[in-house]
Amino acid sequence: MPKPNCDILIIGSGAAGLIAALALADKNFNVLVITKDAVTESSSAYAQGGIAVSLLPTDSPKKHIQDTLKVGLGLCEPKAVEFFINKITDSIQKLSAWGIPFSGYKEGKVAEEFLGHEAAHSERRILKVDSDLSGRMLMKTLWEKACRHSKISISQGTFLIELLKDSSTGAIQGGIFQDINNSIFPIYASATILATGGLSSLYLKSTNPAVSVGDGIACAYRAGAIIRDLEFIQFHPTALDYKHHFLLSEALRGEGAILVNALGERFMQKYAPESLELSSRAVVSQAVWQEIQENKSVYLDIRHLGLERIKKTFNGIYSFCKNAGFDLSTDLIPITPAAHYTIGGIKTDLDGKTNLNNLWAIGEVASTGLHGADRLASNSLLECIVSGFQVAENINQEINLSQEFSDQDLNLPTEQANKDKIDLIYSKEQSHKLKIKMWELASFNRTEKGLNNLLDYISSLEVDLLDLSFNPFFNQMRNQVLASKLLVQSALQRPYSLGSHQMAENLNLSNELSEGLIHTILK
């Protein structure tokens, strides 16, 4: 009978995963964190703006809740919105006690000048961490703290192939993994937490790390977890149109940056004359995409702020762009929309529990009901932070460290054969081709015909992969192909446009008609 390798297995090393790891380790659990790339590589580290939290006297959780519900277009679950927003202030205090260097923050208060302003927020409420590259600075403190903790072990360069499931009870017992040496092995744990992030790198253009192709969602689906609302992929309107789709934070527009086309036109006046560049991300992304389709280059212009203010407020972004050959203070900066955030995911309750025993999901991989059809800016790190602390509390109350693990025929290869290089070349070519097709047919202005053609193509890839289980060059592609298929199937379930899901044949559903909307479900 197998023995557990750890008390808690956490798959993913972003903000949600590491906060959960630290909170559980502080409760004296032995925690193993598995991460697909280096521990420093996660979508959380790529986040820029900060964390949405109401701290000003003129602001309140109630206002924040109203803003979130408005952007979510009727698909948010009000109880989830209230839950997360009402808990973020306490969570920020806990992180501050851990040493997270929030800009201007002291004992629950911060001066207005330290808070950023982003689209669809009625108040300045974006709390930064040390600089404009908030995610990187937040994660730096969490990495260092986790690496020093005696109860936390970290395995890097190791990715999830399958979840281990008890054949008699259906409970999750851990997972099967593959490391950088192509060794394949099981890890057993009393509780398993998926914190694997989203799937935006299924697309050719993405602000996410390359590893974000939906491994957690694909593996959870194969194990029987409920997946919902995957059609809602939020595209960020202002990624640098360069070989790296570096995120140009929405906070730039919050401080006055405008969007212009090749003719010098401030084109948002055509699409959203009242809110302009501070419209919801779905609206701005669609506008940028539309301008590009009309053979016009699109640019972000913040030159009018001047070098001194730009460097003071956005030094990290300024430095990156400067190194790439673009000067925010003197140049128009070429932009493109890029896949940015997975709104849907594995259905969970507010404690992070899935429909499978002993399996929790937190952060971007989960669908909690917070975001609805279009995520309010900087509510993502909010969700990661609250869910990381919350799942630790829940597991502490529910975990059974004395449970027995069932023997399973894992069908693992006893020896990993050296594969011909053509296999690796083939998988990389097919992976890239799939990303191109996802961008062309499943990003903006989706059509039923295009999505069905894409589904046929994905099905043909599945046939090619049928006999390649546990092949070291194809395991990641199996997850990528399934995650792509689930996204397309979800999009076909919702034949009308809503929020970040845009169908070319149908107009946006009005706010008046959005009441009573249902989630798309895949089982």
N, C-alpha and C positions, 0 to 999 in steps of 0.2 A: 504494500500500500504506500503510495507516494507521501512524502513528508513536505510540509510547506517550506518554501525558500525564504519567506518573509511573512510578517503579519499583513502588511499592506503593500500591494503592488500598484504603483502609479505610472501610467503610460503617458508620457509627455512632460516636458520641462518648461512650459510657459508659466505665466503668472498664476493661473489657477492651480496647476499641478504642484508648483513649488510651495505655494502658500499652504495647500493641503498637506504636503509632505512635512513642512515645518510645524504646522499646528498639531499633526498626529504624532510626530516625533516628540514634541513637547509633552504629549500625553503618554510617553514611554512605549509607543509601538515601534517595532522594527520596520522601517520603510525602505522599499527598493524603488527607485525612480529609473525607468527605462526611457531613453530618448533616442530618436531615429538618427539624429545628427549630433553635433556637439551640444552640450548642455546650454551653450550660449546662443544657439540658433533656434528661435521660435518667433511666431507672429507677434507675441507680446513685446519682444525686443525691438520690433519694427514699428511699434505704435509711436506716434509723435505727440499728438495734442495733449493728452493727459487723461484725467479721470473726472467724470461729471459728478459733482456733488454740490449741493446748495449750502454755501457758507456765509453769504452776505446777509446783512439785516433786511435788505429788500427782497431776498429770495426765500424760498421755502421748499421742503419736499413736495408739498402740494403742487406748486408751480412746475417743479421738475416732472412730476407724475403727469400733469396735464400736457406738457410738451411731448413727453414720450408717447402718450396715447394718441395725440394728434398726428405725429409722424407715422405711427404704426397703422393708421388707416383702418381701424376697426378690427384688426386681427390680434392685437395685444390681449393678453389675459390680465384684466385689472388687478387681480389678487397678486399675480406675479410682479407686476409693475410696482405696486405698493410695497411688496415684500423687499425687493432688492433696493429700492430707493430709500426706504426707511432704515435699512441696515448699513448703508454705505458710510455714514458719518462715524459710527462706532468702529467699523472696519478700518477706516483711515487712521483713527486714533491708535489702533493696535499696530498698524504698519509703522506709524511714527515712532511708537515705542520700540519697534524692531530696528530703528535706525534709518528708515526710508527718508531721504532728504527732500521733503515737499517744499516747494518754493514759497517762502513767506509764511509758512504754516507754524502756528504755535498755540497749543492748548485749544484746539478746535476753532481757531480764528485765523483769517488771512486777509490782508488788505486787498482791495479791488484791483490794484495795479498788478498784482501777481497772478490774477485769474485770466484765463483766455476766454474768448467768445467764439462760438462755432454756430454753424447754421441751425436754424429752427429752435435754438435755445432762446428763451425770453429774457434770460439774465446771463451775466458773465459768471460761469460756474465751472470752468475747466481748470482743475487743479493740476499744476505741473510738478514734475519731479526734477528739480535742479536746473533743467534747461528745456529747450523746445523738443529735444529728443527724449521725451519722458519715459517711453517704454524701455529704452536702453539703460537709463539710469535706475529705474525701478528694478529691472532684472539683475543688474550688476550687484545690488545689495542682496537680493534673494539668492543668487548663485553663490555668493561668498558665504552667506549664512548657512545655506544647505550643505555646501562642501565641508564646512567645519563641524557640522552636527554629528555627534557620535552615533546617533540612531538612524542616520540616513546613508544609504549606499546609492551610487549612481552608475548606471551602465550606459555608456555613450555608443553611438554607431550601431544601435540594435533596434530592429523594427519588428512590429507586430505582424504575424502571418495569420493567426487564428486565435480566437478565444477558446480556452479550455472549458468544456461544459460537462457536468455530471450527467451521464446518460439516463440515470434513473430519476433524479430530482430536477434536472434542468438548471441547477445552480451553476454559476460561473466559478471556476476554480483557479483562474489565472490565464495564462496565454502561452502560445507557441511563438518563438522568436527566431530571428536570424541575425547573426552579427557580421562584422566587417570581414571576417574570415570565411563567410558563407556556412558557418556551423549553424545547425538548427537544433533547438532544444526547448523543453517546456520549463515554465516557471510557475510554481504553485503558490497561491496566497489565499488567506482567509477572506480578504476583501480586495476587489480590483476596481481601480478608478481610471476611466478613460479621460485623459486631458490632452488629446492628440491634436486639437485645433481643427481648423476647417479644411475646405477643399478648393480654395480659390486658384491654386496652381494647377488645377485641371485645365485652366485656360492659358492660351498663348501669352496673354498680357495679364500679369498679376503683380500686386504689391507684396505678396507673401513669399516666404522662403520656398525654395523649389520642392521641399519635402512635403508641403501641405497639399496632398492629393487625396485625402479622405480615407486613410487607412483605418482609423477608428470607426468611422461610420460604416465602411464596407464590412469590417470584421464583426461589428455589433449586429448588422443586418443578417449576416450569415448565421449568427448565433441565435437569432430570433427576437432581437430588440426592435421596438417600433421606431420607425424613422418618419419624420414629418417635415413639411414645408421646405423641402430642398430647392424648390424653384426660386426661392428668394435669396439670390446672390446679390449682395450689395457691391456695385461698381463705384470705385472712387473716381470722381471726375478729373482730378488733377494729379496724375502720375507723370513724372518726367518722361518725355518721349525720347528715350535714349536706350542704349543697350541694357541698362539696368532701369527698371520701372520704379525708380525711387519715389516714395510717397512725398508729395508736396502738401503738407498738412492743411486741413481746412481752416486752421487758425490763421493762415496767411490771408484768406478771404475775410476772416473775422476782423482782421486789423486793416482791411481796406483794399486788398488785392482785387483786381478786376480781371475779367476774361474777355479777350478780343480775338477776332479772326484775322486772316491774312489781309483783309481790307481795312483793318484798324477799327472795325465795328465792335462796340460793346454788345455782343449778340444776346446776352441774357435778357435784355429789354424786350426781345421778341417772344421769349418763352415764359418769363415770370416777371412782368414789369414792376411788381410791388416788392417782392423779396429779392429779386436779382440773384447775385452770386451767393446769397445766404438762403436760397431755397433748399429744400431737402435734397439729399444726395441723389435720389432717384431722378429728380427733375433736372438737376444740373448735369448729371452724367449723360442723360438722354439728350440734352441740348448740345453738349460737347460732341457726342457721337454723331448727331445729326449734322453739325457744322462740318465735321470731317468727311462725312459722306458726300457733301456738296463740294468736295475737292478743295477745301480750305484748310490751311494749317490753323491750329488753335494755340493760343498763348496765354500764360498767366503774366500779368503786369503789376508789379508792386514797386516800380522804380520811384514813384512819387513819395514813398516813405523816407527815402534817403539812406545812405550807407550806414550812418551812425545808429539810427533806430532799427534798421534791419538786422545789423550785427548784434545789437543789444537784445532784441526780441527773438531772433531766429538764427542764432549763431551756428547751430549744428546744421541746419538746412542750408544756410549760406555757404558754409565751408564745403559741404558735399557738392553742391552745385558748382562752386568755384573750381573744385578739383576736376569736375567733369567738363569744364570749359564754359560754364554759364555763370554770369554775374547778376545776382538778383537786383543789384542797385543800378545797373546800366543796361541790362538785356531784357528783351521779351523772352520768357522761358517756354519752350515748346512742351505741350502737354498732350496726354491721351487718357481716356478712361481705362481703368484696369480693374480686374476682379479683385475684390478687397476683403469681403467679410461674408461668412456663411451664416445666414440668419437662422435657417432651419437646422435640423440635426437629429440626434437621438432624443426621443421624448423622455423627459424626466419630471419628477415632482420638484418641489422647492428645496428639498434636501439633496437633490442630485440623484435620487434613486431611479433606476430604469425599471422596466417590467420584468427584468431577469434578476433572480435572487443573487446577492453578493456582487452585483455590478452597478457602479455609479458612473455618471458622466458629468463633467463640469467644464465651464468655459465655452469656447466657441463650438466645440463638438456637440454640445447639448442644445436642445430646444426646450426652453423653460417657459415660454410665453411672454418674455419681457419685450422682445423687439417687434413683434407683429410683422407687417409687410415691408417695413423700411426702418432700419435702426437709427435712432437718434445718436448723433455724433458723441463719442467718448462714453457711451453707455456700455461699451464692450469691456474695457478694463474694470469698470464698476462691477459688471456681472462676474468676471473672473475672480475679483477680490472677494466679493461676498460669498460666492459659491465655494471658493477654496476654504474659507473659515467654516461655512455651514456644513459642508460634507464631513469635515473633521468632527464636528459636534455629533452629527447623526451616526457616523460609524462608531464613534466612541460609545454610544448608547446601544448599538445593535450588533456589533461584531461578535462572532463566536469563534474564539481562538482554539477551541477543543474539537471543532468539526473534523470529520474524517474525509479524506479525499479518495475518490474512486479510481481504481486502475483503469487505464484507457489504452486502447491500441492506437498509438499515435501515428503509426506508419511512417516513422522518420527514417530517412536513409542512414544506413550504418556507415557509409563512406561517401563523401562528396566528390563526385567525379569532376575532372577538369572539362569544362565545356568549350566547344569550338568558339572562337571569337565571333563567328558569324551570328551566333545566338544573341550575344550582347549587342552587336550592331543592329540586328533585327529589332530587338526590344526597344532600343533607344529611338530608332526610326519610327516605329509604330507609336510609341509614346508621344513623340513630337507631332506626328501627323494627327493624332487624336486631339491634342491641344489646339491645333489649328482649326480643326472641324468644330470643336466646342466653341471657339471664339467666333467662327463664322455663322454658326447655326443656333447657338444656345446662349448668346450674350444679349444683344439689343434687338428689338423688333423680331422676336421669335415668331415663327409661323408653324402651323400644324404640319404642313408638308415637310418643312425643313427639319423639324424635330423628329418626325417619323423616319426620314431618310438617315438622320444621325443615329437613331435607334437601330436601324438595320445594319449600319456600319459597325456599331458597338457589338451587336449580336454576332457579327462575323468574326470579330476579334475574340469574343468569348469562345467560339468554336475552336479557334487556333490555340487557345490556352487550356483547353479541357484536359489534355494529357501532360500538362507541364507543372502539376502540383509539386511544390517544394523545390522546383528548379531555381537555383540562386539568382538567375538573371530575370526571372519572370514573376517572382512572388509579389514584388511591388507593383508590377504592371497589372496583376490580377485585381489588386485593390483599386488601382486607378480606373480600370475598365468598369468594375462594378459601381464605383462611386459615380462615374459619368452616367452610367445607365440609370441609376436611381434619380439623379438630378433631372435627366430628360423625362423620365416617367412622371416625376412630380410636376414638371412644367406642362405636360400633356393633360394632367388632371385638372388644371385650372385654365380654361379656354379664354379667359378675359384678362386684361391688364390690371394689375394692382401693385402699387408701390414699386419695388425693385424688379418685379416680374412684368415684362412688357411684351405683349402679343401684338404683332403688327396689324392684324385684322380687326382688333377691338380697341375701343377707346378706354381710357381709365375709368374704373368704376368710381362713381362719385361718393363722397363721404356719406351722403344721405342713404345711398344704397348699400353701404358697407356693413351696416349693422347685421348681425347674425351670420357673418362669414364663418366658414368652417375651414379647419386645417386640412391639408392634403396628407394622407396617411399611406405609408408603405409598410407592409408586414412580411 
